[in-house]
Amino acid sequence: RGEDCSAPQPAVFESIAAIAAGSLTLREDNTFSDSTDLRRTENQIARRVIDVAEGTWIQAGDTIKLNSTRGERYFMLFSAQTLTQNLGGRILLYKR
């Protein structure tokens, strides 16, 4: 009958996130604010996303341990006025 019976082609979705900037504020009352400015591209459409985590922190030696109110737990190493975070294999540096 002339109908196309071929299988539909799968859709390909691409998502890329790039960190543009970030800041971490450690307060004397052991609370923190961690803000990350991201450029997220999905299917060739770019948008800016600002992700902010809040929570509490403690210091153990040269390690800053952070517990967010969203249930995230992560840490940063403090050395020479710089905080270093390993985020999935990407090294982030926070300098004063």
C-alpha positions as CSV (number, residue, x, y, z in Angstrom):
1,R,0.0,0.0,0.0
2,G,3.0,2.3,-0.1
3,E,3.2,2.7,3.7
4,D,6.6,3.1,5.4
5,C,7.1,0.2,7.8
6,S,10.6,1.0,8.8
7,A,11.4,1.2,12.5
8,P,11.5,4.7,13.9
9,Q,14.9,6.2,14.4
10,P,16.0,6.7,18.0
11,A,16.2,10.3,19.1
12,V,19.6,11.4,20.2
13,F,19.7,13.9,23.1
14,E,22.9,15.6,24.1
15,S,23.5,17.3,27.4
16,I,26.6,19.2,28.4
17,A,27.3,21.2,31.5
18,A,30.2,23.7,31.9
19,I,31.0,25.4,35.1
20,A,31.4,29.2,34.5
21,A,32.1,30.2,38.1
22,G,31.5,29.3,41.7
23,S,31.8,30.6,45.2
24,L,31.8,29.1,48.7
25,T,31.1,31.1,51.9
26,L,32.0,29.5,55.2
27,R,30.5,31.3,58.1
28,E,31.7,31.4,61.7
29,D,28.5,29.6,62.9
30,N,29.6,26.6,60.8
31,T,27.0,27.2,58.1
32,F,27.9,27.5,54.4
33,S,26.6,28.6,51.0
34,D,28.0,27.0,47.9
35,S,27.0,28.6,44.6
36,T,27.8,27.2,41.2
37,D,27.1,29.1,37.9
38,L,26.6,26.6,35.2
39,R,26.0,26.8,31.4
40,R,23.9,23.7,30.5
41,T,23.4,22.9,26.9
42,E,20.7,20.4,26.0
43,N,19.9,19.6,22.3
44,Q,21.9,22.7,21.2
45,I,19.9,25.0,23.5
46,A,22.1,26.7,26.1
47,R,20.8,28.0,29.4
48,R,22.3,29.4,32.5
49,V,21.6,27.6,35.8
50,I,22.7,28.8,39.2
51,D,22.8,26.0,41.7
52,V,23.0,26.9,45.4
53,A,23.6,24.5,48.2
54,E,23.3,25.5,51.9
55,G,24.2,23.5,55.0
56,T,26.7,23.0,57.7
57,W,30.5,22.4,57.7
58,I,33.2,21.2,60.0
59,Q,37.0,21.2,59.7
60,A,39.1,18.2,60.4
61,G,42.8,19.0,59.9
62,D,43.1,20.2,56.3
63,T,39.7,18.9,55.3
64,I,36.5,20.9,55.2
65,K,33.5,18.5,55.4
66,L,30.2,19.9,54.0
67,N,26.7,18.6,54.6
68,S,24.0,20.3,52.6
69,T,20.3,20.6,53.5
70,R,19.6,18.6,50.3
71,G,21.4,15.6,51.7
72,E,24.7,16.0,49.8
73,R,27.9,15.3,51.6
74,Y,31.2,16.4,50.1
75,F,34.6,17.7,51.2
76,M,37.3,20.0,50.1
77,L,41.0,20.1,51.0
78,F,42.5,23.4,52.4
79,S,46.1,24.3,51.5
80,A,47.9,27.6,50.9
81,Q,44.7,29.7,51.0
82,T,43.1,27.5,48.4
83,L,40.2,25.0,48.7
84,T,40.4,22.1,46.3
85,Q,37.4,19.9,45.4
86,N,37.3,16.8,43.2
87,L,34.0,16.8,41.4
88,G,33.7,13.7,39.4
89,G,37.3,13.8,38.2
90,R,37.2,17.6,37.6
91,I,39.3,19.6,40.0
92,L,37.8,22.8,41.3
93,L,39.9,25.5,43.0
94,Y,38.4,28.0,45.3
95,K,40.8,30.9,46.0
96,R,40.5,33.7,48.4
